[in-house]
Amino acid sequence: MSNTASLADQYAALKIQIEALETELKVLKNEIVATGQEIVLGEKFQVKVSLQERTTISTTEIGRAHV
């Protein structure tokens, strides 16, 4: 196996692991938010929940006004 093949395999393996961890993290985030608590305390760590409302505007949807 060439070095580049090994690099490609390592990259792909890490990418798969990261995607799985991101999915797991998203589930945990949702569970934490669902508690309704502002701070969730663990034995070693604490998580502070901060919710923000976000508004976006799509400039592709804005047309020229008819005069």
DOPA-708916 format. One record per residue (C-alpha): residue in one letter; residue number from 1; x negated, y, z negated. Coordinates in steps of 0.001 Angstrom, whole numbers, always signed. Each point is the difference from the previous one (the first is absolute). Example, Ala and Ser with C-alpha at 12.3 -4.5 7.8 and 13.67 -1.06 7.14 Angstrom:
<rs>
<r><code>A</code><pos>1</pos><u>-12300</u><v>-4500</v><w>-7800</w></r>
<r><code>S</code><pos>2</pos><u>-1370</u><v>+3440</v><w>+660</w></r>
</rs>
This chain:
<rs>
<r><code>M</code><pos>1</pos><u>+0</u><v>+0</v><w>+0</w></r>
<r><code>S</code><pos>2</pos><u>-1371</u><v>+3368</v><w>+979</w></r>
<r><code>N</code><pos>3</pos><u>-284</u><v>+2876</v><w>-2436</w></r>
<r><code>T</code><pos>4</pos><u>+2692</u><v>+1972</v><w>+1842</w></r>
<r><code>A</code><pos>5</pos><u>+2412</u><v>-2936</v><w>-186</w></r>
<r><code>S</code><pos>6</pos><u>-667</u><v>-199</v><w>-3723</w></r>
<r><code>L</code><pos>7</pos><u>+640</u><v>+3730</v><w>-352</w></r>
<r><code>A</code><pos>8</pos><u>+3258</u><v>-332</v><w>+1924</w></r>
<r><code>D</code><pos>9</pos><u>+1122</u><v>-2887</v><w>-2196</w></r>
<r><code>Q</code><pos>10</pos><u>-906</u><v>+1861</v><w>-3196</w></r>
<r><code>Y</code><pos>11</pos><u>+1831</u><v>+3096</v><w>+1219</w></r>
<r><code>A</code><pos>12</pos><u>+3149</u><v>-1944</v><w>+907</w></r>
<r><code>A</code><pos>13</pos><u>-22</u><v>-1925</v><w>-3290</w></r>
<r><code>L</code><pos>14</pos><u>-286</u><v>+3222</v><w>-2018</w></r>
<r><code>K</code><pos>15</pos><u>+2705</u><v>+1680</v><w>+2070</w></r>
<r><code>I</code><pos>16</pos><u>+2382</u><v>-2893</v><w>-713</w></r>
<r><code>Q</code><pos>17</pos><u>-796</u><v>+187</v><w>-3726</w></r>
<r><code>I</code><pos>18</pos><u>+532</u><v>+3778</v><w>-61</w></r>
<r><code>E</code><pos>19</pos><u>+3358</u><v>-287</v><w>+1761</w></r>
<r><code>A</code><pos>20</pos><u>+1141</u><v>-2626</v><w>-2510</w></r>
<r><code>L</code><pos>21</pos><u>-1163</u><v>+2170</v><w>-2917</w></r>
<r><code>E</code><pos>22</pos><u>+1734</u><v>+3087</v><w>+1441</w></r>
<r><code>T</code><pos>23</pos><u>+3244</u><v>-1982</v><w>+229</w></r>
<r><code>E</code><pos>24</pos><u>-395</u><v>-1160</v><w>-3601</w></r>
<r><code>L</code><pos>25</pos><u>-780</u><v>+3567</v><w>-1098</w></r>
<r><code>K</code><pos>26</pos><u>+3119</u><v>+1338</v><w>+1719</w></r>
<r><code>V</code><pos>27</pos><u>+2141</u><v>-2529</v><w>-1882</w></r>
<r><code>L</code><pos>28</pos><u>-1606</u><v>+1017</v><w>-3312</w></r>
<r><code>K</code><pos>29</pos><u>+493</u><v>+3707</v><w>+748</w></r>
<r><code>N</code><pos>30</pos><u>+3685</u><v>-601</v><w>+650</w></r>
<r><code>E</code><pos>31</pos><u>+328</u><v>-1973</v><w>-3244</w></r>
<r><code>I</code><pos>32</pos><u>-1738</u><v>+2785</v><w>-1942</w></r>
<r><code>V</code><pos>33</pos><u>+2242</u><v>+2684</v><w>+1505</w></r>
<r><code>A</code><pos>34</pos><u>+3058</u><v>-2152</v><w>-738</w></r>
<r><code>T</code><pos>35</pos><u>-814</u><v>+81</v><w>-3732</w></r>
<r><code>G</code><pos>36</pos><u>+949</u><v>+3675</v><w>+9</w></r>
<r><code>Q</code><pos>37</pos><u>-2902</u><v>+786</v><w>-2319</w></r>
<r><code>E</code><pos>38</pos><u>-2360</u><v>+2896</v><w>+639</w></r>
<r><code>I</code><pos>39</pos><u>-2944</u><v>-1896</v><w>-1519</w></r>
<r><code>V</code><pos>40</pos><u>-351</u><v>-3783</v><w>-2</w></r>
<r><code>L</code><pos>41</pos><u>-2524</u><v>-1275</v><w>-2542</w></r>
<r><code>G</code><pos>42</pos><u>-2003</u><v>-3181</v><w>+359</w></r>
<r><code>E</code><pos>43</pos><u>-2587</u><v>-1513</v><w>-2325</w></r>
<r><code>K</code><pos>44</pos><u>-2907</u><v>+1513</v><w>+1946</w></r>
<r><code>F</code><pos>45</pos><u>+1548</u><v>+2555</v><w>+2327</w></r>
<r><code>Q</code><pos>46</pos><u>+2882</u><v>+2398</v><w>+327</w></r>
<r><code>V</code><pos>47</pos><u>+1869</u><v>+1088</v><w>+3090</w></r>
<r><code>K</code><pos>48</pos><u>+1556</u><v>+3435</v><w>+279</w></r>
<r><code>V</code><pos>49</pos><u>+2965</u><v>+168</v><w>+2347</w></r>
<r><code>S</code><pos>50</pos><u>+309</u><v>+3129</v><w>+2104</w></r>
<r><code>L</code><pos>51</pos><u>+2841</u><v>+221</v><w>+2495</w></r>
<r><code>Q</code><pos>52</pos><u>+7</u><v>+2709</v><w>+2640</w></r>
<r><code>E</code><pos>53</pos><u>+2596</u><v>+961</v><w>+2537</w></r>
<r><code>R</code><pos>54</pos><u>-1380</u><v>+454</v><w>+3482</w></r>
<r><code>T</code><pos>55</pos><u>+1485</u><v>+1820</v><w>+2954</w></r>
<r><code>T</code><pos>56</pos><u>-1369</u><v>-317</v><w>+3510</w></r>
<r><code>I</code><pos>57</pos><u>+889</u><v>+1628</v><w>+3282</w></r>
<r><code>S</code><pos>58</pos><u>-492</u><v>-1733</v><w>+3308</w></r>
<r><code>T</code><pos>59</pos><u>-1156</u><v>+2578</v><w>+2525</w></r>
<r><code>T</code><pos>60</pos><u>+807</u><v>-2403</v><w>+2832</w></r>
<r><code>E</code><pos>61</pos><u>+3668</u><v>+289</v><w>-958</w></r>
<r><code>I</code><pos>62</pos><u>+9</u><v>+3794</v><w>+93</w></r>
<r><code>G</code><pos>63</pos><u>+1157</u><v>+1303</v><w>+3335</w></r>
<r><code>R</code><pos>64</pos><u>+35</u><v>+3466</v><w>+1421</w></r>
<r><code>A</code><pos>65</pos><u>+3066</u><v>+2010</v><w>-1008</w></r>
<r><code>H</code><pos>66</pos><u>+2261</u><v>+1034</v><w>+2833</w></r>
<r><code>V</code><pos>67</pos><u>+197</u><v>+3786</v><w>+211</w></r>
</rs>
